[in-house]
Amino acid sequence: MSNGKPGEVISYFVITSREDGIDVQEGDEGIVRQYIEPDEDGCFYAGKPEILDHVPEIIDGFFANTGNTMDERTPIIIIKGKIIVPKPKQTVTEYEIE
């Protein structure tokens, strides 16, 4: 995984919609190559990829309206970023009841 700011880890997230539903894999550049480059036999890890530039509507656990089936191309979204964990902030409001 590549680094952004010092101490910050940047990951790749590969999101696919296949016959068993939507799958998210997290890793480094290798995970991206695994999905978009064929192996030495010319086969793709999850079917020939169709790289999308948007997140399509999700219906019944699958990308909708991608126009493809598992036999043809596998819709893939690649996101580069980091996981954010929000820190809770507690706000106290006082009420005076007379």
N, CA, C and O atoms as a GROMACS GRO file, in nm:
protein
  392
    1MET      N    1   0.084  -0.117   0.000
    1MET     CA    2   0.000   0.000   0.000
    1MET      C    3   0.088   0.123   0.000
    1MET      O    4   0.187   0.131   0.072
    2SER      N    5   0.051   0.217  -0.081
    2SER     CA    6   0.132   0.338  -0.090
    2SER      C    7   0.095   0.433   0.024
    2SER      O    8  -0.014   0.426   0.081
    3ASN      N    9   0.186   0.519   0.055
    3ASN     CA   10   0.167   0.612   0.165
    3ASN      C   11   0.128   0.750   0.114
    3ASN      O   12   0.178   0.796   0.012
    4GLY      N   13   0.040   0.814   0.186
    4GLY     CA   14   0.006   0.953   0.158
    4GLY      C   15   0.092   1.039   0.248
    4GLY      O   16   0.213   1.049   0.228
    5LYS      N   17   0.031   1.102   0.346
    5LYS     CA   18   0.104   1.179   0.446
    5LYS      C   19   0.183   1.082   0.534
    5LYS      O   20   0.152   0.963   0.536
    6PRO      N   21   0.284   1.131   0.605
    6PRO     CA   22   0.359   1.043   0.694
    6PRO      C   23   0.266   0.967   0.789
    6PRO      O   24   0.183   1.027   0.857
    7GLY      N   25   0.282   0.835   0.792
    7GLY     CA   26   0.199   0.752   0.878
    7GLY      C   27   0.064   0.717   0.821
    7GLY      O   28  -0.010   0.639   0.881
    8GLU      N   29   0.029   0.773   0.708
    8GLU     CA   30  -0.102   0.748   0.647
    8GLU      C   31  -0.089   0.638   0.542
    8GLU      O   32   0.001   0.642   0.458
    9VAL      N   33  -0.177   0.542   0.547
    9VAL     CA   34  -0.174   0.432   0.452
    9VAL      C   35  -0.288   0.450   0.352
    9VAL      O   36  -0.404   0.463   0.389
   10ILE      N   37  -0.251   0.451   0.224
   10ILE     CA   38  -0.348   0.463   0.116
   10ILE      C   39  -0.367   0.326   0.055
   10ILE      O   40  -0.269   0.259   0.022
   11SER      N   41  -0.490   0.284   0.040
   11SER     CA   42  -0.522   0.153  -0.016
   11SER      C   43  -0.601   0.168  -0.145
   11SER      O   44  -0.650   0.276  -0.178
   12TYR      N   45  -0.611   0.058  -0.216
   12TYR     CA   46  -0.699   0.049  -0.332
   12TYR      C   47  -0.816  -0.040  -0.292
   12TYR      O   48  -0.799  -0.139  -0.221
   13PHE      N   49  -0.935  -0.004  -0.339
   13PHE     CA   50  -1.054  -0.082  -0.315
   13PHE      C   51  -1.110  -0.119  -0.452
   13PHE      O   52  -1.143  -0.032  -0.533
   14VAL      N   53  -1.121  -0.248  -0.477
   14VAL     CA   54  -1.174  -0.297  -0.604
   14VAL      C   55  -1.313  -0.353  -0.575
   14VAL      O   56  -1.328  -0.448  -0.498
   15ILE      N   57  -1.414  -0.292  -0.638
   15ILE     CA   58  -1.553  -0.330  -0.615
   15ILE      C   59  -1.605  -0.394  -0.742
   15ILE      O   60  -1.600  -0.334  -0.850
   16THR      N   61  -1.656  -0.517  -0.730
   16THR     CA   62  -1.709  -0.588  -0.847
   16THR      C   63  -1.852  -0.632  -0.822
   16THR      O   64  -1.894  -0.647  -0.707
   17SER      N   65  -1.924  -0.651  -0.930
   17SER     CA   66  -2.059  -0.706  -0.925
   17SER      C   67  -2.057  -0.831  -1.012
   17SER      O   68  -2.049  -0.823  -1.134
   18ARG      N   69  -2.065  -0.946  -0.946
   18ARG     CA   70  -2.060  -1.072  -1.018
   18ARG      C   71  -2.183  -1.155  -0.986
   18ARG      O   72  -2.275  -1.107  -0.919
   19GLU      N   73  -2.185  -1.278  -1.032
   19GLU     CA   74  -2.304  -1.361  -1.016
   19GLU      C   75  -2.344  -1.384  -0.871
   19GLU      O   76  -2.460  -1.413  -0.844
   20ASP      N   77  -2.250  -1.372  -0.777
   20ASP     CA   78  -2.283  -1.392  -0.636
   20ASP      C   79  -2.302  -1.261  -0.560
   20ASP      O   80  -2.309  -1.262  -0.437
   21GLY      N   81  -2.309  -1.149  -0.631
   21GLY     CA   82  -2.335  -1.020  -0.568
   21GLY      C   83  -2.215  -0.927  -0.572
   21GLY      O   84  -2.120  -0.949  -0.647
   22ILE      N   85  -2.221  -0.822  -0.492
   22ILE     CA   86  -2.115  -0.721  -0.490
   22ILE      C   87  -2.005  -0.764  -0.395
   22ILE      O   88  -2.031  -0.814  -0.285
   23ASP      N   89  -1.880  -0.745  -0.439
   23ASP     CA   90  -1.764  -0.785  -0.361
   23ASP      C   91  -1.668  -0.667  -0.353
   23ASP      O   92  -1.647  -0.597  -0.452
   24VAL      N   93  -1.609  -0.645  -0.236
   24VAL     CA   94  -1.509  -0.539  -0.217
   24VAL      C   95  -1.380  -0.602  -0.169
   24VAL      O   96  -1.378  -0.673  -0.068
   25GLN      N   97  -1.270  -0.577  -0.242
   25GLN     CA   98  -1.137  -0.624  -0.204
   25GLN      C   99  -1.050  -0.502  -0.177
   25GLN      O  100  -1.054  -0.405  -0.252
   26GLU      N  101  -0.971  -0.507  -0.070
   26GLU     CA  102  -0.883  -0.397  -0.034
   26GLU      C  103  -0.739  -0.446  -0.040
   26GLU      O  104  -0.708  -0.557   0.003
   27GLY      N  105  -0.650  -0.362  -0.095
   27GLY     CA  106  -0.510  -0.400  -0.101
   27GLY      C  107  -0.426  -0.293  -0.168
   27GLY      O  108  -0.464  -0.176  -0.176
   28ASP      N  109  -0.308  -0.336  -0.216
   28ASP     CA  110  -0.218  -0.242  -0.283
   28ASP      C  111  -0.239  -0.250  -0.435
   28ASP      O  112  -0.339  -0.303  -0.482
   29GLU      N  113  -0.144  -0.196  -0.510
   29GLU     CA  114  -0.155  -0.195  -0.656
   29GLU      C  115  -0.170  -0.336  -0.712
   29GLU      O  116  -0.230  -0.353  -0.818
   30GLY      N  117  -0.117  -0.435  -0.642
   30GLY     CA  118  -0.126  -0.574  -0.687
   30GLY      C  119  -0.269  -0.622  -0.699
   30GLY      O  120  -0.300  -0.700  -0.789
   31ILE      N  121  -0.357  -0.579  -0.609
   31ILE     CA  122  -0.496  -0.622  -0.616
   31ILE      C  123  -0.563  -0.564  -0.740
   31ILE      O  124  -0.648  -0.630  -0.801
   32VAL      N  125  -0.526  -0.442  -0.776
   32VAL     CA  126  -0.582  -0.381  -0.897
   32VAL      C  127  -0.535  -0.459  -1.019
   32VAL      O  128  -0.616  -0.494  -1.106
   33ARG      N  129  -0.406  -0.487  -1.027
   33ARG     CA  130  -0.351  -0.563  -1.141
   33ARG      C  131  -0.416  -0.701  -1.152
   33ARG      O  132  -0.441  -0.749  -1.262
   34GLN      N  133  -0.442  -0.763  -1.037
   34GLN     CA  134  -0.503  -0.896  -1.037
   34GLN      C  135  -0.637  -0.893  -1.111
   34GLN      O  136  -0.671  -0.988  -1.181
   35TYR      N  137  -0.713  -0.786  -1.096
   35TYR     CA  138  -0.845  -0.777  -1.157
   35TYR      C  139  -0.842  -0.728  -1.301
   35TYR      O  140  -0.928  -0.767  -1.380
   36ILE      N  141  -0.746  -0.642  -1.337
   36ILE     CA  142  -0.753  -0.580  -1.470
   36ILE      C  143  -0.654  -0.635  -1.572
   36ILE      O  144  -0.666  -0.607  -1.691
   37GLU      N  145  -0.556  -0.714  -1.526
   37GLU     CA  146  -0.458  -0.770  -1.620
   37GLU      C  147  -0.476  -0.921  -1.630
   37GLU      O  148  -0.496  -0.988  -1.529
   38PRO      N  149  -0.469  -0.976  -1.752
   38PRO     CA  150  -0.483  -1.122  -1.766
   38PRO      C  151  -0.359  -1.194  -1.715
   38PRO      O  152  -0.250  -1.137  -1.711
   39ASP      N  153  -0.377  -1.320  -1.676
   39ASP     CA  154  -0.262  -1.400  -1.635
   39ASP      C  155  -0.188  -1.451  -1.759
   39ASP      O  156  -0.222  -1.414  -1.871
   40GLU      N  157  -0.087  -1.536  -1.739
   40GLU     CA  158  -0.006  -1.583  -1.852
   40GLU      C  159  -0.087  -1.666  -1.952
   40GLU      O  160  -0.044  -1.683  -2.066
   41ASP      N  161  -0.203  -1.718  -1.910
   41ASP     CA  162  -0.289  -1.793  -2.001
   41ASP      C  163  -0.392  -1.705  -2.070
   41ASP      O  164  -0.473  -1.754  -2.149
   42GLY      N  165  -0.389  -1.574  -2.040
   42GLY     CA  166  -0.484  -1.481  -2.100
   42GLY      C  167  -0.617  -1.475  -2.028
   42GLY      O  168  -0.712  -1.415  -2.078
   43CYS      N  169  -0.625  -1.537  -1.911
   43CYS     CA  170  -0.751  -1.538  -1.834
   43CYS      C  171  -0.749  -1.426  -1.729
   43CYS      O  172  -0.644  -1.393  -1.672
   44PHE      N  173  -0.866  -1.370  -1.705
   44PHE     CA  174  -0.881  -1.266  -1.603
   44PHE      C  175  -0.931  -1.328  -1.474
   44PHE      O  176  -1.006  -1.425  -1.475
   45TYR      N  177  -0.889  -1.272  -1.362
   45TYR     CA  178  -0.923  -1.322  -1.229
   45TYR      C  179  -1.075  -1.331  -1.208
   45TYR      O  180  -1.124  -1.430  -1.156
   46ALA      N  181  -1.147  -1.229  -1.247
   46ALA     CA  182  -1.291  -1.224  -1.222
   46ALA      C  183  -1.370  -1.203  -1.351
   46ALA      O  184  -1.479  -1.147  -1.347
   47GLY      N  185  -1.317  -1.247  -1.463
   47GLY     CA  186  -1.382  -1.221  -1.591
   47GLY      C  187  -1.326  -1.094  -1.652
   47GLY      O  188  -1.268  -1.011  -1.581
   48LYS      N  189  -1.341  -1.079  -1.781
   48LYS     CA  190  -1.288  -0.961  -1.850
   48LYS      C  191  -1.349  -0.835  -1.790
   48LYS      O  192  -1.472  -0.821  -1.786
   49PRO      N  193  -1.265  -0.743  -1.744
   49PRO     CA  194  -1.318  -0.627  -1.671
   49PRO      C  195  -1.378  -0.519  -1.760
   49PRO      O  196  -1.334  -0.495  -1.872
   50GLU      N  197  -1.481  -0.456  -1.707
   50GLU     CA  198  -1.534  -0.331  -1.763
   50GLU      C  199  -1.519  -0.229  -1.651
   50GLU      O  200  -1.596  -0.230  -1.555
   51ILE      N  201  -1.420  -0.141  -1.663
   51ILE     CA  202  -1.392  -0.046  -1.556
   51ILE      C  203  -1.490   0.071  -1.566
   51ILE      O  204  -1.496   0.140  -1.668
   52LEU      N  205  -1.567   0.092  -1.459
   52LEU     CA  206  -1.669   0.196  -1.456
   52LEU      C  207  -1.613   0.325  -1.397
   52LEU      O  208  -1.522   0.322  -1.314
   53ASP      N  209  -1.668   0.437  -1.442
   53ASP     CA  210  -1.624   0.568  -1.389
   53ASP      C  211  -1.725   0.626  -1.292
   53ASP      O  212  -1.720   0.745  -1.259
   54HIS      N  213  -1.817   0.543  -1.246
   54HIS     CA  214  -1.920   0.588  -1.152
   54HIS      C  215  -1.970   0.466  -1.074
   54HIS      O  216  -1.944   0.352  -1.112
   55VAL      N  217  -2.041   0.491  -0.967
   55VAL     CA  218  -2.105   0.382  -0.892
   55VAL      C  219  -2.248   0.372  -0.943
   55VAL      O  220  -2.327   0.463  -0.923
   56PRO      N  221  -2.282   0.261  -1.008
   56PRO     CA  222  -2.418   0.248  -1.060
   56PRO      C  223  -2.518   0.221  -0.948
   56PRO      O  224  -2.481   0.190  -0.834
   57GLU      N  225  -2.644   0.233  -0.982
   57GLU     CA  226  -2.749   0.200  -0.888
   57GLU      C  227  -2.735   0.053  -0.849
   57GLU      O  228  -2.697  -0.030  -0.932
   58ILE      N  229  -2.766   0.022  -0.725
   58ILE     CA  230  -2.758  -0.116  -0.678
   58ILE      C  231  -2.900  -0.166  -0.653
   58ILE      O  232  -2.976  -0.107  -0.576
   59ILE      N  233  -2.935  -0.276  -0.721
   59ILE     CA  234  -3.068  -0.336  -0.707
   59ILE      C  235  -3.048  -0.483  -0.672
   59ILE      O  236  -2.976  -0.555  -0.740
   60ASP      N  237  -3.113  -0.526  -0.565
   60ASP     CA  238  -3.105  -0.665  -0.520
   60ASP      C  239  -2.962  -0.713  -0.503
   60ASP      O  240  -2.933  -0.830  -0.529
   61GLY      N  241  -2.871  -0.626  -0.459
   61GLY     CA  242  -2.735  -0.665  -0.431
   61GLY      C  243  -2.643  -0.672  -0.551
   61GLY      O  244  -2.534  -0.729  -0.541
   62PHE      N  245  -2.684  -0.616  -0.665
   62PHE     CA  246  -2.603  -0.616  -0.786
   62PHE      C  247  -2.602  -0.478  -0.849
   62PHE      O  248  -2.696  -0.400  -0.829
   63PHE      N  249  -2.497  -0.446  -0.925
   63PHE     CA  250  -2.497  -0.322  -1.002
   63PHE      C  251  -2.608  -0.331  -1.106
   63PHE      O  252  -2.618  -0.431  -1.178
   64ALA      N  253  -2.690  -0.229  -1.115
   64ALA     CA  254  -2.799  -0.227  -1.212
   64ALA      C  255  -2.756  -0.157  -1.339
   64ALA      O  256  -2.670  -0.068  -1.337
   65ASN      N  257  -2.815  -0.196  -1.448
   65ASN     CA  258  -2.798  -0.129  -1.578
   65ASN      C  259  -2.653  -0.118  -1.624
   65ASN      O  260  -2.614  -0.017  -1.683
   66THR      N  261  -2.572  -0.221  -1.596
   66THR     CA  262  -2.436  -0.219  -1.648
   66THR      C  263  -2.431  -0.282  -1.786
   66THR      O  264  -2.332  -0.269  -1.858
   67GLY      N  265  -2.540  -0.352  -1.825
   67GLY     CA  266  -2.549  -0.406  -1.959
   67GLY      C  267  -2.462  -0.527  -1.984
   67GLY      O  268  -2.439  -0.563  -2.099
   68ASN      N  269  -2.413  -0.590  -1.880
   68ASN     CA  270  -2.323  -0.704  -1.898
   68ASN      C  271  -2.367  -0.822  -1.814
   68ASN      O  272  -2.440  -0.806  -1.716
   69THR      N  273  -2.321  -0.939  -1.852
   69THR     CA  274  -2.345  -1.059  -1.774
   69THR      C  275  -2.211  -1.118  -1.735
   69THR      O  276  -2.107  -1.074  -1.784
   70MET      N  277  -2.212  -1.215  -1.647
   70MET     CA  278  -2.088  -1.279  -1.603
   70MET      C  279  -2.014  -1.341  -1.722
   70MET      O  280  -1.892  -1.349  -1.720
   71ASP      N  281  -2.089  -1.386  -1.825
   71ASP     CA  282  -2.025  -1.450  -1.940
   71ASP      C  283  -1.948  -1.349  -2.025
   71ASP      O  284  -1.860  -1.388  -2.102
   72GLU      N  285  -1.981  -1.222  -2.013
   72GLU     CA  286  -1.916  -1.121  -2.096
   72GLU      C  287  -1.810  -1.046  -2.016
   72GLU      O  288  -1.694  -1.088  -2.010
   73ARG      N  289  -1.850  -0.935  -1.955
   73ARG     CA  290  -1.755  -0.852  -1.882
   73ARG      C  291  -1.800  -0.837  -1.737
   73ARG      O  292  -1.918  -0.846  -1.705
   74THR      N  293  -1.702  -0.813  -1.651
   74THR     CA  294  -1.730  -0.793  -1.509
   74THR      C  295  -1.716  -0.644  -1.477
   74THR      O  296  -1.607  -0.589  -1.488
   75PRO      N  297  -1.826  -0.578  -1.436
   75PRO     CA  298  -1.817  -0.437  -1.398
   75PRO      C  299  -1.727  -0.420  -1.275
   75PRO      O  300  -1.744  -0.489  -1.175
   76ILE      N  301  -1.631  -0.328  -1.284
   76ILE     CA  302  -1.536  -0.304  -1.176
   76ILE      C  303  -1.525  -0.155  -1.147
   76ILE      O  304  -1.518  -0.073  -1.239
   77ILE      N  305  -1.523  -0.121  -1.019
   77ILE     CA  306  -1.496   0.016  -0.974
   77ILE      C  307  -1.367   0.009  -0.893
   77ILE      O  308  -1.353  -0.076  -0.806
   78ILE      N  309  -1.273   0.100  -0.922
   78ILE     CA  310  -1.147   0.105  -0.848
   78ILE      C  311  -1.142   0.239  -0.775
   78ILE      O  312  -1.153   0.345  -0.837
   79ILE      N  313  -1.123   0.233  -0.645
   79ILE     CA  314  -1.116   0.353  -0.563
   79ILE      C  315  -0.982   0.352  -0.489
   79ILE      O  316  -0.942   0.250  -0.433
   80LYS      N  317  -0.914   0.465  -0.491
   80LYS     CA  318  -0.789   0.479  -0.416
   80LYS      C  319  -0.815   0.576  -0.302
   80LYS      O  320  -0.864   0.687  -0.322
   81GLY      N  321  -0.782   0.532  -0.182
   81GLY     CA  322  -0.806   0.620  -0.069
   81GLY      C  323  -0.771   0.554   0.062
   81GLY      O  324  -0.693   0.459   0.066
   82LYS      N  325  -0.827   0.605   0.167
   82LYS     CA  326  -0.802   0.549   0.299
   82LYS      C  327  -0.934   0.534   0.371
   82LYS      O  328  -1.031   0.604   0.342
   83ILE      N  329  -0.936   0.443   0.464
   83ILE     CA  330  -1.055   0.422   0.545
   83ILE      C  331  -1.056   0.527   0.655
   83ILE      O  332  -0.957   0.546   0.725
   84ILE      N  333  -1.167   0.593   0.670
   84ILE     CA  334  -1.183   0.696   0.772
   84ILE      C  335  -1.270   0.641   0.884
   84ILE      O  336  -1.378   0.587   0.859
   85VAL      N  337  -1.224   0.654   1.004
   85VAL     CA  338  -1.302   0.616   1.121
   85VAL      C  339  -1.335   0.744   1.196
   85VAL      O  340  -1.247   0.805   1.257
   86PRO      N  341  -1.461   0.786   1.192
   86PRO     CA  342  -1.498   0.910   1.260
   86PRO      C  343  -1.473   0.899   1.411
   86PRO      O  344  -1.494   0.794   1.471
   87LYS      N  345  -1.430   1.008   1.469
   87LYS     CA  346  -1.410   1.014   1.613
   87LYS      C  347  -1.536   1.076   1.674
   87LYS      O  348  -1.582   1.181   1.630
   88PRO      N  349  -1.590   1.010   1.774
   88PRO     CA  350  -1.713   1.063   1.834
   88PRO      C  351  -1.690   1.198   1.902
   88PRO      O  352  -1.586   1.221   1.964
   89LYS      N  353  -1.787   1.284   1.887
   89LYS     CA  354  -1.782   1.413   1.953
   89LYS      C  355  -1.910   1.425   2.034
   89LYS      O  356  -2.020   1.416   1.982
   90GLN      N  357  -1.892   1.445   2.160
   90GLN     CA  358  -2.007   1.450   2.247
   90GLN      C  359  -2.042   1.595   2.278
   90GLN      O  360  -1.956   1.673   2.319
   91THR      N  361  -2.167   1.630   2.258
   91THR     CA  362  -2.214   1.764   2.288
   91THR      C  363  -2.319   1.753   2.399
   91THR      O  364  -2.414   1.674   2.388
   92VAL      N  365  -2.302   1.830   2.503
   92VAL     CA  366  -2.396   1.828   2.615
   92VAL      C  367  -2.480   1.955   2.610
   92VAL      O  368  -2.427   2.066   2.601
   93THR      N  369  -2.609   1.936   2.615
   93THR     CA  370  -2.699   2.051   2.620
   93THR      C  371  -2.768   2.052   2.756
   93THR      O  372  -2.821   1.950   2.801
   94GLU      N  373  -2.765   2.166   2.821
   94GLU     CA  374  -2.829   2.177   2.952
   94GLU      C  375  -2.959   2.251   2.936
   94GLU      O  376  -2.968   2.350   2.863
   95TYR      N  377  -3.060   2.202   3.007
   95TYR     CA  378  -3.190   2.269   3.009
   95TYR      C  379  -3.222   2.310   3.152
   95TYR      O  380  -3.197   2.234   3.246
   96GLU      N  381  -3.278   2.428   3.168
   96GLU     CA  382  -3.320   2.471   3.300
   96GLU      C  383  -3.473   2.469   3.300
   96GLU      O  384  -3.539   2.536   3.220
   97ILE      N  385  -3.525   2.391   3.392
   97ILE     CA  386  -3.672   2.380   3.402
   97ILE      C  387  -3.714   2.454   3.528
   97ILE      O  388  -3.667   2.422   3.638
   98GLU      N  389  -3.803   2.552   3.513
   98GLU     CA  390  -3.847   2.631   3.628
   98GLU      C  391  -3.978   2.584   3.681
   98GLU      O  392  -4.029   2.640   3.778
   0.00000   0.00000   0.00000
